[in-house]
Amino acid sequence: MEKSTTKRNPTIKEAIFILLTVIGVILLCLSNALVLETALVLGSMTAALFSIYLGYNWSDIEGGLLGGIQHGLGACIILIIIGMVIATWILGGTIQTMLFYGLKLLTPPIFLPVSFLLGTIVSLLIGSSFGTIATIGIVLMGVAEGLGIPAHITAGAIVSGAIFGDKMSPMSDSTNLAAAMSGTGLFEHIRSMLYVSIPTVSISLVLYGVIGKMHLANNVDFATVEKILSNLQANFNISLLTLIPPVLMIILSMLKVPAIVSLSASFVTASAFAMITQGASFAEILDIAANGYVSNTGYKMIDNLLTQGGINNMMSTVAIIMAGTAMGGILEENGVLNVLLEALMEYIETPRDLIISTLISAYIMLFATGEMMVSMIIPGRTLEPAYKRMNIKNNVLSRTLETSATLGCAVLPWGVVSVYIQNVLDVSLKYIPYTFLAFIAPVITLIYAYTGFGLFKRE
């Protein structure tokens, strides 16, 4: 097919109309059925139709589409390996061991801080705040009732830990998406988030410690915890050796070894320990790496937590990344994002302005959609060139997207995560003020924006 000679860039009004229409199509789909993959594909189709209106032919559109997908292929490969890693970690007993020793730490005086840390650990290991809230979160809510600590305060601590672990976990879909949409390496993104996360977590732990002592009662009931501990011991070989695979991954990431290599090494190590500590066969490892681990202890709460992982269970997130990057690629090819960026850059004069613009745009998308994935995809694809222009590394963009979208969705009353929390933990919106992480992290981000600290320059 011959290239068109009449193609043109949109005017600013056309660019705004096109982007709003694409967002409107996505919102319409999400309002009818919360299936983000289909919504993004239809958004890509809408962007392609506008490209034809602007004079672009199919070769141009296909080039933009494939070019966009190419940006996300690294994240897709990482997610496939992550599915294998999670499954073998469970098969080898890694997550069971962490959960066992974590629950052993529960004592009344430090219940809220430990609840926060347990939520963090479980979410870090399985890469899912939803899975953490629905399992260990329910356990901790029951213990809190026995301690006399209000449910909404406990829920705030659990949710803070779960979303913190989710946004810091290399196993998390949102973490990988933020890195992919901003063109950042996975572990480079995580290291950048530490600059915001360390002070945020420190402040949160102090607050939970103070509040926990204020609400502590004497009638302690740890029956549920004891039941979980005995179930884990009866069904799995709890051993500190099983912690070697995650420790190895952390060490390799600190040495700046590429994510694919680090995760692959963890998978191989976890597979070996699954054979040594749990008596798994090679055939069993191959099967669960593809289809995920299925727990059959007979204790529903444990089984829900440990039925995780596998390549096939990652395919939905892979589809989201491919559809999102394809849509972004088309909008870049037809000039919509470039025209909007040029208009935006007239008002963005400093790195501080850029950080604030990123936060605001992600929050606007979050308020409109209630969905954190979309809130990272569109601002990430639109603003990424602006970070290059201002000589700021993309890992600053990726951590700002996570700070606003991932954390904000947990406290937005109509957000997908918030609605899930209210239903699963059976709490009212009163938990929101106690989800300290979601409020402290943006403040830290703004402080860095105004002081210039942590705004890494490109070499």
matplotlib code that plots the C-alpha trace (Angstrom):
import matplotlib.pyplot as plt

x = [0.0, 1.4, 2.0, -0.5, 0.7, -2.2, -1.6, -1.3, -0.9, -4.2, -4.8, -4.8, -8.6, -8.7, -6.0, -8.0, -11.2, -9.5, -8.0, -11.2, -13.1, -10.7, -11.0, -14.8, -14.8, -12.7, -15.0, -18.1, -16.7, -15.7, -19.1, -20.8, -18.2, -15.0, -12.9, -9.9, -8.4, -11.4, -11.8, -8.2, -8.5, -11.6, -9.7, -6.9, -9.5, -11.0, -7.5, -6.9, -10.2, -9.1, -5.8, -7.6, -9.5, -6.1, -4.9, -2.9, -3.1, -2.9, 0.8, 1.3, -1.2, 0.3, 3.8, 2.6, 0.8, 3.7, 6.1, 4.1, 3.8, 7.6, 8.0, 6.0, 7.5, 10.2, 7.5, 5.4, 8.4, 9.1, 5.4, 5.6, 8.7, 7.0, 4.1, 6.7, 8.5, 5.3, 4.2, 7.6, 7.9, 4.7, 5.6, 8.9, 7.4, 8.8, 5.5, 4.3, 7.6, 7.3, 3.7, 4.4, 7.2, 5.3, 2.2, 4.6, 5.5, 1.9, 1.7, -0.9, 1.4, 2.6, -0.4, -1.1, 2.6, 3.0, -0.3, 1.1, 4.4, 2.6, 0.4, 3.6, 5.5, 2.6, 1.9, 5.6, 5.8, 2.6, 2.5, -1.2, -2.8, -6.2, -4.9, -3.3, -6.4, -8.6, -6.4, -4.1, -6.2, -9.3, -7.2, -5.9, -9.4, -10.5, -7.6, -8.2, -11.8, -10.4, -8.0, -10.7, -9.0, -11.6, -12.1, -11.7, -8.3, -7.1, -8.3, -6.3, -3.1, -3.7, -4.5, -1.5, 0.8, -0.9, -0.7, 2.9, 4.0, 2.1, 3.8, 7.2, 6.9, 8.6, 5.8, 3.1, 1.2, 0.9, 4.6, 5.4, 2.8, 4.2, 7.7, 6.5, 4.4, 7.3, 10.0, 11.8, 13.6, 11.7, 14.4, 15.3, 11.7, 11.6, 14.9, 13.5, 10.3, 12.4, 13.2, 9.5, 8.6, 11.3, 10.2, 6.5, 6.7, 8.7, 6.0, 3.2, 4.8, 5.1, 1.5, 0.2, 2.3, 0.8, -2.8, -2.4, -1.4, -4.4, -6.9, -5.4, -7.7, -6.9, -9.2, -6.9, -8.0, -5.4, -7.4, -7.5, -3.8, -3.0, -5.2, -3.3, 0.1, -0.9, -2.3, 0.9, 3.1, 0.9, 0.9, 4.2, 7.9, 8.5, 12.2, 14.4, 16.1, 13.1, 13.9, 17.0, 15.2, 13.7, 16.9, 18.9, 16.5, 16.9, 20.7, 20.8, 18.5, 20.8, 23.7, 21.7, 21.4, 18.6, 15.2, 14.8, 18.1, 17.3, 13.8, 15.1, 17.8, 15.1, 12.9, 15.7, 16.7, 13.1, 12.6, 15.6, 14.4, 10.9, 12.6, 14.7, 12.3, 8.9, 9.7, 8.4, 9.1, 10.4, 7.1, 5.2, 7.5, 6.8, 3.1, 2.7, 5.1, 2.5, -0.8, 0.0, 0.0, -3.3, -3.5, -5.6, -5.0, -8.7, -8.5, -10.2, -8.3, -4.9, -6.0, -7.1, -3.8, -1.6, -3.5, -1.4, 1.0, 1.7, 2.2, -1.4, -2.6, -0.4, -1.9, -4.6, -2.0, 0.2, -2.9, -3.5, 0.1, 0.0, -3.3, -2.2, 1.1, -0.6, -3.1, -0.3, 1.7, -1.1, -1.7, 2.0, 2.1, -0.9, 0.6, -2.1, 0.3, 2.9, 0.5, -0.9, 2.7, 3.7, 0.7, 1.4, 5.1, 4.1, 3.0, 5.6, 8.8, 10.5, 10.9, 8.6, 5.8, 6.3, 6.0, 2.9, 1.4, 2.0, 0.3, -2.7, -3.2, -3.0, -5.5, -7.9, -7.8, -8.3, -11.3, -12.8, -12.2, -11.8, -9.2, -5.5, -4.2, -5.7, -4.5, -1.0, -1.2, -2.4, -0.4, 2.6, 2.5, 1.7, 4.3, 7.3, 8.8, 8.5, 10.8, 13.4, 13.2, 13.8, 16.7, 14.9, 15.1, 11.9, 12.1, 10.9, 7.8, 7.2, 7.3, 5.0, 2.5, 2.5, 2.3, -0.9, -2.6, -1.8, -2.1, -4.9, -7.2, -7.2, -8.7, -11.0, -14.5, -15.6, -12.2, -12.0, -9.6, -11.6, -14.9, -13.1, -11.7, -15.1, -16.7, -14.0, -13.1, -16.7, -15.7, -17.2, -15.3, -14.1, -10.9, -9.8, -8.2, -6.2, -4.6, -1.7, 0.5, -1.9, -1.7, 1.9, 3.5, 2.1, 3.3, 6.8, 6.7, 5.7, 8.5, 11.0, 9.5, 10.0, 13.4, 14.8, 15.8, 15.5, 14.9, 17.5, 19.2, 19.9, 23.6]
y = [0.0, 3.4, 5.9, 8.8, 12.2, 14.1, 13.0, 15.8, 16.5, 17.3, 20.8, 21.3, 21.2, 18.0, 16.4, 17.1, 15.9, 12.7, 11.9, 12.6, 10.4, 7.5, 7.9, 8.1, 4.8, 3.2, 4.6, 3.4, -0.1, -0.1, 1.1, -1.8, -4.5, -4.2, -5.8, -3.6, -5.7, -5.2, -1.5, -0.8, -2.7, -0.7, 2.5, 1.5, 1.0, 4.4, 6.0, 4.2, 5.6, 9.1, 8.4, 7.6, 11.0, 12.7, 11.1, 8.2, 4.9, 1.4, 1.1, 4.2, 3.0, -0.5, 0.9, 3.0, 0.1, -2.4, 0.3, 0.9, -2.8, -3.2, -0.8, -3.2, -6.6, -6.5, -6.2, -9.0, -11.4, -10.4, -11.1, -14.5, -15.4, -13.9, -16.3, -19.2, -17.7, -17.2, -20.8, -22.3, -20.1, -21.6, -25.1, -24.8, -23.4, -19.8, -18.0, -20.5, -20.0, -16.2, -16.4, -18.8, -16.7, -13.5, -14.7, -15.8, -12.2, -11.1, -9.8, -7.3, -4.3, -4.2, -5.6, -2.7, -2.3, -6.0, -6.2, -3.5, -5.4, -8.8, -7.2, -5.8, -9.2, -11.2, -8.7, -8.5, -12.2, -12.8, -9.5, -9.0, -6.6, -8.2, -11.7, -10.3, -8.5, -11.5, -13.9, -12.6, -9.4, -11.4, -13.3, -10.0, -8.5, -11.4, -11.1, -7.3, -8.0, -10.2, -7.4, -4.7, -2.7, -1.0, -2.7, 0.4, 1.2, -2.4, -2.3, 0.9, -0.8, -4.0, -2.0, 0.3, -2.8, -4.6, -1.7, -0.9, -4.4, -4.5, -1.3, -2.5, -6.1, -7.2, -9.8, -7.1, -6.3, -2.6, -2.4, -3.9, -1.7, 1.5, 0.6, -0.4, 2.8, 5.0, 3.1, 2.3, -0.9, -2.9, -2.8, 0.7, 1.7, -0.2, 1.4, 4.9, 4.2, 3.5, 7.2, 7.8, 4.6, 4.5, 7.8, 7.0, 3.6, 4.9, 7.6, 5.0, 2.5, 5.2, 6.2, 2.6, 2.0, 5.0, 4.2, 0.5, 1.3, 3.7, 1.0, -2.1, -4.3, -7.3, -9.9, -11.5, -14.3, -15.9, -19.0, -18.3, -17.6, -20.8, -22.8, -21.3, -22.1, -25.7, -26.1, -24.7, -27.1, -30.1, -29.6, -28.0, -28.3, -24.9, -24.2, -21.1, -22.6, -21.8, -18.1, -18.4, -17.8, -14.4, -13.3, -14.2, -12.1, -9.1, -9.4, -9.6, -6.6, -4.6, -5.5, -4.1, -7.4, -7.2, -8.2, -11.1, -12.6, -12.1, -13.6, -16.6, -17.3, -17.2, -19.6, -22.1, -21.8, -22.1, -25.2, -26.8, -26.2, -27.4, -30.7, -30.7, -29.3, -30.4, -33.5, -32.0, -33.8, -32.2, -32.9, -31.1, -28.1, -27.8, -28.1, -25.5, -23.1, -23.1, -23.4, -22.2, -23.8, -25.2, -25.6, -28.4, -28.2, -28.2, -24.9, -22.4, -19.3, -20.9, -22.5, -19.1, -17.5, -20.3, -20.9, -18.5, -18.1, -19.7, -18.3, -18.7, -16.6, -13.7, -13.6, -11.1, -8.6, -9.2, -8.5, -5.2, -4.1, -5.0, -3.2, -0.2, 0.2, -0.4, 2.4, 4.7, 3.9, 4.8, 8.1, 8.9, 8.0, 10.3, 13.2, 13.5, 13.0, 15.2, 18.1, 17.8, 17.7, 20.8, 22.6, 21.3, 22.3, 25.9, 25.8, 23.3, 25.3, 23.4, 19.7, 20.7, 21.6, 18.3, 16.2, 18.1, 17.8, 14.0, 13.7, 15.8, 14.0, 10.6, 11.7, 13.1, 9.8, 7.9, 10.1, 9.6, 5.8, 4.5, 2.2, 2.4, 0.8, 3.3, 6.1, 5.0, 4.1, 7.5, 9.9, 7.7, 7.6, 11.3, 12.7, 10.4, 12.6, 15.6, 13.9, 13.4, 17.1, 18.1, 15.6, 13.7, 9.9, 8.0, 6.2, 9.5, 9.3, 5.7, 6.2, 9.3, 7.3, 4.5, 7.1, 8.6, 5.7, 2.6, 4.2, 6.6, 3.8, 2.2, 5.3, 6.6, 5.6, 4.5, 3.1, -0.6, -1.4, 0.5, -1.2, -4.5, -3.6, -2.6, -5.9, -8.3, -6.8, -5.8, -2.2, 1.2, 4.1, 5.0, 2.9, 5.5, 8.1, 5.3, 4.2, 6.5, 5.4, 6.8, 10.3, 10.5, 9.3, 12.2, 14.7, 13.2, 13.3, 17.0, 17.8, 16.2, 18.2, 21.5, 20.7, 18.8, 15.8, 12.5, 14.0, 11.9, 13.5, 11.5, 10.8]
z = [0.0, -0.9, 1.7, 1.9, 0.8, 2.6, 6.1, 8.7, 12.4, 14.2, 15.5, 19.2, 19.3, 17.2, 19.4, 22.6, 20.9, 19.7, 23.1, 25.0, 22.5, 23.0, 26.8, 26.4, 24.5, 27.3, 30.0, 28.2, 28.0, 31.7, 32.8, 31.1, 32.0, 33.8, 31.1, 30.5, 27.7, 25.4, 26.4, 25.4, 22.1, 21.2, 22.2, 19.8, 17.1, 17.7, 17.6, 14.2, 12.8, 13.7, 12.0, 8.8, 9.1, 9.4, 6.2, 7.5, 5.7, 7.1, 6.8, 8.9, 11.5, 11.6, 12.0, 15.0, 16.5, 16.2, 17.4, 20.5, 21.3, 20.9, 23.9, 26.1, 24.9, 27.6, 30.3, 28.7, 28.9, 32.5, 33.4, 31.8, 33.9, 37.0, 36.6, 36.7, 39.7, 41.8, 41.2, 42.1, 45.2, 46.5, 45.4, 47.1, 50.3, 50.2, 50.7, 53.3, 55.3, 55.2, 56.2, 59.1, 60.7, 60.0, 61.9, 64.7, 65.2, 66.1, 69.6, 71.0, 71.5, 68.0, 66.2, 63.7, 62.7, 62.2, 60.3, 58.0, 57.6, 57.0, 54.3, 52.7, 52.8, 51.4, 48.7, 47.8, 47.4, 45.4, 43.6, 44.4, 46.8, 46.0, 47.0, 50.1, 51.3, 50.6, 52.6, 55.3, 55.5, 56.5, 59.2, 60.6, 60.7, 62.9, 65.2, 65.5, 66.7, 69.5, 70.5, 70.5, 67.7, 65.4, 62.1, 60.0, 61.6, 61.1, 57.5, 56.9, 58.1, 56.0, 52.9, 53.3, 53.6, 50.7, 48.2, 49.3, 48.7, 45.4, 44.1, 45.2, 44.0, 40.8, 40.6, 40.4, 37.3, 38.2, 38.9, 35.5, 33.8, 35.3, 34.1, 30.6, 30.1, 31.1, 29.3, 32.5, 33.5, 36.1, 38.9, 38.0, 38.6, 42.0, 43.1, 42.3, 44.3, 47.4, 47.6, 48.3, 50.0, 52.8, 54.4, 53.7, 55.4, 58.3, 59.1, 58.6, 61.0, 63.8, 63.3, 63.4, 66.5, 68.4, 67.3, 68.1, 71.7, 72.1, 71.1, 72.7, 74.7, 77.0, 75.5, 73.0, 70.6, 68.4, 67.6, 63.9, 63.7, 65.5, 63.1, 60.1, 61.7, 62.4, 58.9, 57.3, 59.4, 58.6, 54.8, 54.0, 55.0, 56.6, 56.2, 56.1, 53.1, 51.1, 51.5, 49.4, 46.0, 47.0, 48.8, 45.6, 43.5, 45.8, 45.8, 42.0, 41.7, 44.0, 41.8, 38.9, 37.1, 34.4, 35.7, 33.2, 34.4, 38.1, 37.9, 35.8, 38.4, 41.2, 39.2, 38.7, 42.4, 43.6, 41.4, 42.9, 46.5, 45.5, 44.8, 47.9, 50.6, 49.3, 47.2, 43.9, 40.6, 37.5, 35.7, 38.5, 38.2, 34.5, 35.0, 37.7, 35.8, 33.0, 34.9, 38.4, 41.8, 43.1, 46.9, 48.4, 52.2, 52.9, 54.7, 52.3, 53.5, 52.9, 49.6, 48.3, 49.2, 47.7, 44.5, 42.4, 39.6, 36.3, 32.8, 31.8, 34.7, 33.5, 30.0, 30.9, 32.1, 29.1, 26.9, 28.8, 28.2, 24.5, 24.0, 26.0, 24.2, 20.8, 21.5, 22.7, 19.6, 17.3, 19.1, 18.8, 15.1, 14.2, 16.2, 18.9, 21.8, 20.3, 19.7, 23.2, 24.6, 22.7, 24.1, 27.6, 27.5, 27.1, 30.7, 32.1, 32.6, 35.4, 36.6, 39.5, 37.1, 35.3, 38.4, 39.5, 36.0, 36.1, 39.5, 38.4, 35.1, 36.7, 39.4, 36.8, 34.9, 38.2, 39.2, 35.7, 35.3, 38.9, 37.2, 38.1, 34.9, 32.5, 34.9, 34.3, 30.6, 29.1, 31.3, 31.0, 27.2, 26.9, 29.3, 28.7, 26.0, 28.3, 30.8, 28.0, 27.1, 30.7, 31.0, 33.8, 34.0, 33.2, 36.6, 38.1, 35.8, 36.7, 40.4, 40.2, 38.2, 40.9, 43.7, 42.2, 40.4, 42.4, 45.8, 44.9, 43.6, 47.1, 48.7, 45.9, 47.1, 43.6, 42.6, 41.7, 44.5, 47.1, 46.2, 46.4, 49.9, 51.2, 50.1, 51.0, 54.4, 55.1, 56.2, 55.5, 53.9, 57.4, 56.6, 54.1, 56.5, 58.1, 54.8, 55.5, 52.7, 50.0, 51.5, 52.7, 49.5, 47.3, 49.9, 49.8, 46.0, 46.1, 48.6, 46.2, 43.3, 45.1, 46.5, 43.5, 45.6, 43.9, 40.4, 38.7, 35.6, 32.5, 31.9]

ax = plt.figure().add_subplot(projection="3d")
ax.plot(x, y, z, "-o")
ax.set_aspect("equal")
plt.show()
